[in-house]
Amino acid sequence: MREAESMLPGYCTLDHDGCVTCSDAGIPVRVVSVDGYDALCEDAAGNRAEIAVELVEPVGVGEVLLTHGGVAIGRVEAEA
């Protein structure tokens, strides 16, 4: 299984043009690297963006975070 396939299917991606101040769905992203309170993250489509992670720290490479408006708002737990 490709890494992107392990993230939640059917969700928006980082290039989604929806409004970040309304009820848009969160976007699951995988952490690529961490630099202080920011992390370079990648969505299931391969788009990358800097995401603020101070609300969910500590954050490690490989974790899947739920993001909204460029801010990590939670973690996606690995399936058992």
C-alpha positions in Angstrom: 0.0 0.0 0.0 1.3 3.4 -0.9 1.8 5.9 1.9 -0.9 8.2 0.5 -3.4 5.4 0.5 -3.0 5.0 4.2 -4.5 8.4 4.8 -8.2 9.0 4.9 -9.8 8.7 1.5 -12.2 11.2 0.1 -10.9 14.2 2.1 -10.0 17.6 0.7 -6.4 18.2 -0.2 -4.1 21.2 0.5 -4.9 22.7 -2.9 -8.7 22.8 -2.0 -10.1 26.3 -2.7 -12.7 26.2 0.1 -13.2 28.9 2.7 -10.9 28.4 5.7 -13.2 30.3 8.1 -16.3 28.2 7.6 -17.2 24.5 8.1 -14.8 23.0 5.5 -13.6 19.5 6.4 -10.2 19.1 8.0 -7.4 17.8 5.8 -5.3 14.8 6.8 -1.6 15.4 6.1 1.6 13.4 6.8 4.4 15.2 8.6 7.6 15.4 6.3 9.8 17.5 8.6 9.4 19.6 11.7 11.0 23.0 12.4 9.9 24.5 15.8 6.2 25.3 15.7 5.9 24.6 11.9 6.0 21.3 10.0 6.3 20.6 6.3 3.3 18.3 5.6 2.0 16.4 2.5 -1.5 15.5 1.7 -2.7 12.3 -0.1 -2.3 14.0 -3.5 1.3 14.9 -2.8 0.7 18.6 -2.2 3.0 20.1 0.4 2.6 23.1 2.8 3.9 24.5 6.0 1.5 23.8 8.8 1.4 25.4 12.3 1.7 22.6 14.8 1.9 24.3 18.2 -1.7 23.1 19.2 -0.8 19.5 18.8 2.9 19.4 19.8 5.1 17.4 20.1 4.9 16.2 16.5 7.1 13.7 14.8 8.0 12.9 11.2 5.5 10.4 9.7 2.6 11.3 11.9 -0.8 12.1 10.3 -2.4 15.3 11.5 -5.8 16.8 10.8 -5.4 20.3 9.6 -7.7 23.3 8.9 -6.7 26.7 7.6 -3.0 25.9 7.8 -3.1 24.8 11.4 -2.9 21.3 12.9 -6.0 20.7 15.0 -5.6 17.0 15.9 -3.9 13.7 15.2 -5.2 10.9 13.1 -4.6 7.7 15.1 -3.1 4.7 13.4 -5.5 1.8 12.9 -4.8 -1.1 15.2 
